[in-house]
């Protein structure tokens, strides 16, 4: 039984960090009669409240709940996400601590700590930045703090399924072979049933498992299987039902039949080469911040699909699972990522362990989503650094060991100096030629030269974009920050990349403008304005050109100046990342730090 605890809670900021010493977690210090505790919504981001927009620090939450379960039930409290560090107490006694802001976790609650009547849950959340956290001290999105997703009370029998993972393979006769790997907390027999989603009364296959081990597997054949794809997102439901007399809940898994692999420089989806044409998305929507309602996430997915895209990149961390539900149903291929980003402490063993834990948790949560076809273990990381190179290679190997059915990658901002990409299944590169440096007319040449670092792999251009302030249109051809310039820039990139048939796809940066304290140009004003829609979802000029633009192409020239400049460019790139970039990062971090000035 899952009981939703979200709703109206009590909360209070702790700018002087006195809450622990003063024991705010005690029952007599966290009640509704104490005036310092004010009404707050859970989930929510405290920075979405104008009073706390510039507050980084500690925030406390409290709520009361009744316990309707049986005496022999196991009790846990599950948080779908808290940013960044969470400590929790029930009835004044600590039940757990968790680090990481984008994935679910749960704390078991010993039965002896619970009362048959009312119980008090107190949570301390804090969102300090540090190079020994993931992400680190500087990142190009807003550091929302709080209990940012739902909280659930779990009342469970020890006879239950811990997990069930579905792997699918397509048979030559049009059927599909399904392998189900399951885990139980205690062994018990069960039956299984497969139906097509929307047709629960029409069984496709069924069987019985006389379970004698905690871990097990079984095979299913689905004749004439309907394949999942962006064009036809067909879904099936697998239900695992405990045998009569077993006090356990059913376990359901929704899945799709599809295959993803590589063949030389191609990405092969359901047996055919595919070209991804996508957009990226940050988990932010005003006025919610990161705590976006489920229906709004579905709206984002539908709106992205309407523009003609077949893919979505969840930048740069794991989004709420509702977005993947939407991608499954609507038909979007997803590249999903953990927030290993820029300059964290790559030499730290504990930092690596945090990254690996995030990777394991992401794959565990999202394994059965057919929309997810790639795991990314980082974005724009300094792979020229030996410690970072080892860090990323270890994560790539760990991802493969956890899931052999998907592609494994990381996203690079390096061109000719990246040797680490040879260890990935797909080479991903972010490119802003013509915006931050150089001329976009040399895009084909730069990408072709970069391909030589891993010529036998598939390639994706995972970011390209130009800022535009919503409503600012200028007749001047290259007026920066205008919608006209953005549309021209993106159109050139799309046509050029489409003309390079060895590139397997691309993702525009980004779907919607988002807050970033390090961006304070007069046209940005605290936002990254590279969205193709604005903060209020208002469409910019480029949207009028989509979706017809998505298939247009420019055939590359036979010769490019980059062919001759590649050695010099490589030396310049090495210099830029070694000397210039650290200075820019220090200046950006100061802007970020200066933004968070506390409570109004």
C-alpha positions in Angstrom: 0.0 0.0 0.0 1.3 3.4 -1.0 -0.1 6.5 0.8 0.7 9.9 -0.7 2.0 12.2 2.0 2.3 15.2 -0.3 0.2 18.3 0.3 0.2 21.1 2.9 3.1 20.7 5.3 4.9 23.1 7.7 8.3 24.7 6.8 10.9 27.1 8.0 14.3 28.3 6.6 17.4 27.9 8.7 19.8 30.6 7.4 21.9 30.6 10.6 22.1 26.7 10.6 20.9 26.4 14.2 18.1 23.8 13.6 20.2 20.8 14.4 21.6 22.2 17.6 18.2 23.4 18.7 16.7 20.1 17.8 13.9 21.3 15.5 13.4 17.6 14.6 11.9 16.9 18.0 8.1 16.5 18.3 7.8 19.4 20.7 9.8 21.7 18.4 8.0 21.1 15.1 4.3 21.3 15.9 1.6 23.5 14.2 1.4 25.6 17.3 5.0 27.0 16.8 4.7 30.3 14.9 8.0 30.0 13.1 6.7 27.0 11.2 4.6 28.3 8.2 2.4 26.5 5.7 4.3 25.2 2.7 3.4 22.9 -0.2 5.2 19.6 -0.7 6.4 19.0 -3.3 7.8 22.5 -4.1 11.0 24.4 -4.5 11.6 27.0 -1.9 13.3 29.2 -4.5 10.0 29.4 -6.4 8.8 31.6 -3.5 10.0 35.2 -4.2 11.1 35.5 -0.5 13.5 32.6 -0.9 14.5 33.0 -4.6 18.1 33.9 -3.6 18.4 31.5 -0.7 20.9 28.6 -0.7 21.1 26.8 2.5 18.9 24.7 4.9 15.1 24.4 5.0 13.1 22.3 7.4 9.7 20.6 6.7 7.3 18.8 9.0 4.0 16.9 8.6 1.9 14.5 10.6 0.5 11.1 9.4 -1.5 8.2 10.7 -0.5 4.6 10.4 -3.3 2.3 8.9 -1.1 -0.7 8.3 -0.9 -4.1 10.1 1.5 -4.8 12.9 3.6 -7.1 10.9 4.0 -4.8 7.9 7.2 -3.2 6.8 7.1 0.6 6.8 9.2 3.0 4.7 9.0 6.6 3.6 9.9 7.2 -0.1 11.0 10.5 -1.4 10.9 10.9 -5.2 13.6 13.7 -5.0 15.0 16.1 -2.5 17.7 18.6 -3.5 20.4 18.2 -2.5 21.0 16.5 0.9 18.1 15.1 3.0 17.9 14.0 6.6 14.7 12.7 8.1 13.3 12.0 11.5 10.1 10.2 12.6 8.8 11.0 16.1 12.2 12.7 16.9 14.4 9.8 15.9 16.5 9.9 12.7 15.6 7.4 10.0 18.2 8.2 7.3 20.3 10.6 5.3 20.6 10.8 1.5 22.7 12.8 -0.9 21.7 13.6 -4.5 19.0 15.8 -5.8 17.3 14.0 -8.8 16.4 10.4 -7.9 14.1 8.5 -5.6 15.2 7.0 -2.3 13.5 5.6 0.8 14.2 5.2 4.5 12.9 2.2 6.4 11.1 3.0 9.6 11.4 0.5 12.5 7.9 -0.4 13.8 8.9 0.4 17.4 9.4 4.0 16.4 5.8 4.4 15.2 2.7 5.1 17.2 -0.8 3.7 16.4 -2.2 7.2 16.2 -0.5 10.3 14.9 3.2 10.3 13.8 5.5 13.2 13.0 7.8 13.3 10.0 10.5 16.1 10.0 12.8 16.6 7.0 15.9 18.8 6.7 16.9 19.7 3.1 19.9 21.7 2.1 21.3 22.6 -1.3 24.8 23.9 -0.7 27.1 23.6 -3.8 30.6 22.0 -3.6 33.1 20.5 -6.0 32.7 17.3 -4.0 29.1 17.1 -4.8 27.3 16.1 -8.1 26.8 18.6 -9.8 29.6 20.7 -8.3 30.1 24.3 -7.3 29.2 25.7 -10.7 26.6 24.6 -13.2 24.5 26.3 -15.9 21.1 25.8 -14.4 19.3 27.0 -11.3 20.0 25.4 -7.9 16.5 24.8 -6.7 16.3 23.5 -3.2 13.6 21.6 -1.4 11.4 18.5 -1.4 10.9 18.9 -5.1 8.9 15.7 -5.8 6.3 13.6 -4.1 6.6 11.8 -0.7 5.0 8.5 -0.1 4.3 6.3 3.0 4.9 2.6 2.0 3.2 -0.1 4.0 4.5 -3.4 2.7 4.4 -7.2 3.2 7.8 -8.9 3.4 6.4 -11.2 0.7 6.7 -8.8 -2.3 8.6 -8.2 -5.5 11.6 -6.0 -5.1 12.1 -5.5 -8.8 11.2 -6.9 -12.3 13.1 -6.0 -15.4 11.9 -6.7 -18.9 14.3 -7.3 -21.9 12.9 -7.6 -25.4 14.3 -9.0 -28.6 12.6 -9.1 -32.0 12.2 -12.5 -33.7 12.6 -13.1 -37.5 9.0 -14.4 -37.7 7.5 -11.1 -36.4 7.2 -12.2 -32.8 9.1 -11.1 -29.8 11.0 -12.9 -27.1 10.6 -11.4 -23.6 13.0 -12.1 -20.8 11.7 -11.2 -17.3 14.3 -11.0 -14.5 12.6 -10.6 -11.1 13.7 -10.2 -7.5 11.6 -11.1 -4.4 12.2 -10.1 -0.8 10.9 -13.5 0.3 10.1 -16.4 -2.0 6.5 -17.1 -3.0 4.8 -18.6 -6.1 3.0 -16.3 -8.5 1.3 -16.2 -11.9 2.1 -13.8 -14.7 -0.1 -12.2 -17.5 0.8 -10.1 -20.5 -1.9 -7.9 -22.1 -1.7 -5.0 -24.6 -2.2 -1.6 -22.8 -5.8 -0.6 -23.2 -6.9 -4.2 -23.7 -6.8 -5.7 -20.1 -9.4 -8.3 -20.9 -7.5 -9.8 -23.8 -4.6 -12.0 -22.5 -1.7 -12.4 -24.9 0.3 -14.8 -22.8 0.2 -16.2 -19.2 1.9 -18.7 -16.9 2.8 -19.8 -13.4 6.1 -19.6 -11.5 6.7 -21.9 -8.6 9.3 -19.6 -7.1 12.1 -21.2 -5.0 14.7 -18.5 -5.2 14.8 -14.8 -4.4 16.1 -14.0 -7.9 14.7 -15.7 -11.0 13.8 -15.3 -14.7 11.4 -16.6 -17.2 10.8 -16.3 -21.0 7.7 -15.2 -22.8 6.9 -15.3 -26.5 4.6 -12.7 -28.0 3.5 -13.7 -31.5 3.0 -10.9 -34.1 4.3 -8.3 -31.6 3.6 -4.7 -32.1 6.9 -2.8 -32.0 7.4 0.4 -30.0 8.7 3.3 -32.0 8.1 7.1 -32.2 5.6 6.5 -35.0 3.8 3.6 -33.2 4.4 3.7 -29.5 2.7 0.4 -28.7 2.8 -0.7 -25.1 2.3 -3.9 -23.2 1.5 -4.6 -19.5 3.1 -7.5 -17.5 1.3 -8.3 -14.3 2.9 -10.5 -11.6 0.2 -11.9 -9.2 1.0 -13.7 -6.0 -0.6 -17.1 -5.7 -3.8 -17.4 -3.6 -3.1 -17.3 0.1 0.1 -15.2 -0.2 -0.2 -11.9 1.5 1.5 -9.8 -1.1 0.6 -7.0 -3.6 0.6 -7.4 -7.4 3.5 -6.0 -9.3 3.0 -4.4 -12.7 5.4 -3.5 -15.4 4.6 -1.5 -18.5 7.0 -2.1 -21.4 7.5 -1.9 -25.2 9.1 -4.2 -27.7 12.0 -2.6 -29.4 15.8 -3.0 -30.0 18.6 -0.5 -30.1 22.1 -1.2 -31.2 25.0 0.1 -33.3 26.4 -1.2 -36.5 29.6 0.7 -37.5 28.7 4.4 -37.7 25.0 3.8 -37.6 22.4 3.6 -34.8 20.1 0.7 -35.6 16.6 0.9 -34.1 14.2 -2.1 -34.6 16.5 -3.4 -37.4 16.8 -0.1 -39.4 19.1 2.9 -39.3 17.6 5.9 -37.5 18.3 9.6 -37.3 17.5 11.2 -34.0 16.0 14.7 -34.4 15.4 16.1 -31.0 15.4 18.8 -28.4 16.8 19.1 -24.9 14.7 20.0 -21.8 15.5 21.3 -18.3 13.2 20.4 -15.5 11.9 23.9 -14.9 8.6 25.6 -15.5 7.3 28.8 -13.9 5.9 29.2 -11.3 6.7 25.7 -10.1 10.5 25.7 -10.5 11.4 22.0 -10.7 8.2 20.7 -9.0 6.2 20.5 -12.2 2.8 18.8 -12.2 2.4 15.6 -14.1 0.0 17.1 -16.6 2.4 19.9 -17.5 5.2 17.3 -18.2 2.9 15.5 -20.6 2.1 18.8 -22.2 5.8 19.5 -22.8 6.2 16.0 -24.4 3.2 16.6 -26.6 4.3 20.0 -27.7 7.8 18.8 -28.5 6.4 15.9 -30.6 4.0 18.4 -32.4 7.0 20.3 -33.7 8.2 17.2 -35.5 10.9 15.9 -33.1 11.3 12.2 -32.5 13.8 12.5 -29.6 14.4 14.2 -26.2 17.4 14.8 -24.1 16.8 15.1 -20.4 19.5 17.7 -19.5 21.5 17.3 -17.4 20.1 15.0 -14.7 17.3 12.5 -14.1 13.8 14.1 -14.5 10.6 13.1 -12.8 9.4 9.7 -14.1 6.2 11.3 -15.4 8.2 12.7 -18.3 9.3 9.2 -19.3 5.7 8.0 -19.0 4.8 10.7 -21.4 7.6 9.8 -23.8 6.6 6.1 -23.7 3.0 7.0 -24.6 3.6 9.8 -27.1 6.7 8.3 -28.8 9.9 10.1 -28.0 13.4 8.5 -27.9 15.2 9.6 -24.7 18.8 10.2 -24.0 19.0 10.3 -20.1 21.8 11.6 -18.0 23.3 11.8 -14.5 24.6 15.3 -13.4 28.3 14.6 -13.7 29.1 18.1 -15.1 32.0 20.4 -15.6 34.6 20.5 -12.9 33.8 18.2 -10.0 36.5 16.5 -7.9 37.4 13.7 -10.3 40.2 12.4 -8.1 37.9 11.8 -5.1 36.8 8.2 -4.5 33.7 9.3 -2.6 32.7 11.6 -5.5 33.0 8.7 -7.9 31.0 6.5 -5.6 28.2 9.1 -5.6 28.2 9.2 -9.4 28.1 5.4 -9.6 25.2 5.3 -7.1 23.3 7.9 -9.2 23.9 5.8 -12.3 22.7 2.6 -10.6 19.6 4.3 -9.3 18.7 5.9 -12.6 19.0 2.6 -14.5 17.0 0.8 -11.8 14.2 3.3 -11.9 14.0 3.7 -15.7 15.0 0.2 -17.0 11.5 -0.7 -18.2 10.8 2.6 -20.1 11.0 1.7 -23.9 11.5 5.4 -24.7 15.0 5.4 -23.0 17.6 4.2 -25.5 20.8 5.8 -24.2 22.4 6.3 -20.8 24.8 9.3 -20.5 27.3 9.4 -17.7 28.3 13.1 -17.9 28.1 16.4 -19.8 31.0 18.6 -21.0 33.5 17.0 -18.7 37.2 17.7 -18.9 38.3 14.4 -20.4 41.8 15.8 -21.2 42.3 15.4 -17.4 43.6 11.9 -16.7 41.5 11.6 -13.5 38.4 12.6 -15.4 39.2 10.2 -18.3 39.4 7.3 -15.8 36.2 8.5 -13.9 34.2 8.5 -17.2 35.6 5.2 -18.5 34.7 3.5 -15.2 31.1 4.8 -15.3 30.8 3.7 -18.9 31.8 0.2 -17.9 29.5 0.2 -14.9 26.5 1.3 -17.1 27.2 -1.6 -19.5 27.4 -4.1 -16.6 24.0 -2.9 -15.4 22.2 -2.8 -18.8 23.5 -4.5 -21.9 20.3 -3.6 -23.9 21.0 0.2 -24.3 23.7 2.4 -25.7 26.1 4.0 -23.3 27.7 7.4 -23.8 28.8 10.7 -22.3 28.5 14.2 -23.8 31.7 16.0 -24.8 32.4 19.6 -25.5 35.9 18.7 -26.8 36.6 18.3 -30.5 40.0 17.1 -31.5 41.5 16.5 -28.1 38.9 14.0 -26.8 40.4 10.5 -26.7 37.9 9.1 -24.1 35.1 9.0 -26.6 36.6 5.8 -28.1 35.3 4.0 -25.0 31.6 5.0 -25.6 29.0 3.3 -27.8 28.0 6.6 -29.4 30.1 9.8 -29.7 28.2 12.9 -28.5 29.6 16.4 -29.0 28.2 19.8 -28.1 29.0 22.5 -30.7 28.5 26.3 -30.6 30.6 27.3 -33.5 29.4 30.6 -34.7 27.9 31.6 -31.4 30.7 31.5 -28.8 33.5 31.3 -31.3 34.3 31.1 -35.1 31.9 31.0 -38.0 29.1 28.5 -38.4 30.0 28.2 -42.1 32.8 26.0 -41.1 30.5 23.6 -39.1 30.7 20.7 -41.6 34.5 21.0 -41.7 34.9 21.1 -37.9 32.5 18.1 -37.4 34.3 16.1 -40.1 37.7 16.8 -38.5 36.3 15.8 -35.1 35.0 12.5 -36.5 38.5 11.4 -37.1 39.0 11.0 -33.3 36.6 8.0 -33.5 35.7 7.3 -37.2 34.0 4.0 -36.7 31.4 5.1 -34.1 28.0 6.6 -34.5 27.9 10.4 -33.8 25.3 12.7 -32.3 25.5 16.5 -32.1 23.9 16.8 -28.6 23.9 20.6 -28.3 23.8 23.6 -30.6 21.9 26.8 -30.1 21.7 30.5 -30.0 20.1 32.9 -27.5 17.0 34.9 -28.4 14.9 37.1 -26.2 11.2 36.3 -26.7 9.6 39.0 -28.8 12.8 40.6 -30.0 12.8 40.4 -33.8 15.3 42.5 -35.8 15.6 43.1 -39.6 19.3 43.2 -39.1 20.6 39.9 -40.5 23.0 39.0 -37.7 21.5 40.9 -34.8 22.5 38.8 -31.8 19.9 37.7 -29.3 17.1 38.3 -31.8 14.7 35.6 -32.9 15.7 36.2 -36.5 19.4 35.4 -35.7 18.5 32.3 -33.7 16.3 31.0 -36.5 19.0 31.5 -39.1 21.6 29.9 -36.8 19.5 26.8 -36.0 18.4 26.4 -39.6 22.0 26.3 -40.8 23.0 23.8 -38.2 20.1 21.4 -38.9 20.6 21.6 -42.7 24.3 21.1 -42.4 24.1 18.1 -39.9 21.4 16.5 -42.0 23.8 16.7 -45.0 26.5 14.7 -43.1 25.0 11.3 -43.5 27.4 9.7 -41.0 25.8 11.7 -38.2 23.0 9.7 -36.5 21.2 12.7 -35.1 21.1 15.9 -33.2 19.5 17.8 -30.3 18.8 21.5 -30.3 19.7 23.3 -27.1 17.1 23.9 -25.7 13.3 23.6 -25.7 12.5 26.3 -23.1 14.4 29.2 -21.6 15.5 28.4 -18.1 17.0 30.3 -15.1 20.8 30.5 -14.8 22.3 33.0 -12.3 25.6 33.1 -14.3 23.9 34.7 -17.3 23.3 38.4 -16.8 23.6 40.0 -20.2 20.9 42.6 -20.8 19.0 40.2 -23.1 19.4 37.3 -20.7 18.7 38.8 -17.3 19.3 35.6 -15.3 18.0 33.2 -18.0 19.6 31.0 -20.6 17.6 32.3 -23.6 18.5 29.5 -26.1 15.0 28.0 -25.8 13.0 27.7 -29.0 10.1 28.7 -26.7 10.2 31.3 -23.9 9.6 31.0 -20.2 5.8 31.1 -20.7 5.9 28.6 -23.6 5.6 31.4 -26.1 7.0 30.1 -29.4 9.9 31.9 -31.0 10.4 32.4 -34.8 12.2 29.1 -35.3 9.1 27.2 -34.4 7.3 28.6 -37.4 10.0 26.9 -39.6 9.5 23.5 -37.9 8.7 20.7 -38.6 9.4 21.2 -42.4 13.0 22.3 -41.6 13.8 19.0 -39.9 14.4 17.1 -43.1 16.2 19.8 -45.1 19.9 19.4 -45.8 22.9 21.1 -47.3 25.4 18.8 -49.0 28.9 19.4 -47.6 31.6 21.1 -49.7 34.3 18.8 -51.0 36.9 20.9 -49.4 36.9 22.8 -46.1 39.5 25.2 -44.6 39.2 23.0 -41.4 41.1 20.3 -43.3 44.1 22.4 -43.3 43.6 24.2 -39.9 42.9 21.1 -37.9 46.5 20.8 -36.3 46.4 24.5 -35.4 42.8 24.2 -34.1 43.9 21.3 -31.9 46.6 23.3 -30.3 44.3 26.2 -29.8 41.7 23.9 -28.2 44.3 22.5 -25.8 45.3 26.1 -24.8 41.6 27.2 -24.4 40.7 24.4 -22.0 43.9 24.6 -20.0 44.1 28.4 -19.5 41.1 30.4 -20.8 38.3 28.2 -19.6 39.3 28.2 -15.9 39.3 32.0 -15.9 35.9 32.1 -17.4 34.6 29.5 -15.0 35.9 31.5 -12.0 34.1 34.6 -13.2 30.9 32.7 -13.8 31.1 31.1 -10.3 31.4 34.5 -8.8 28.3 35.6 -10.6 26.5 32.5 -9.3 27.7 33.0 -5.8 26.8 36.7 -5.8 23.2 35.9 -6.9 22.4 33.9 -3.7 22.2 36.7 -1.2 19.8 35.1 1.3 16.2 35.7 2.4 14.3 38.8 1.5 
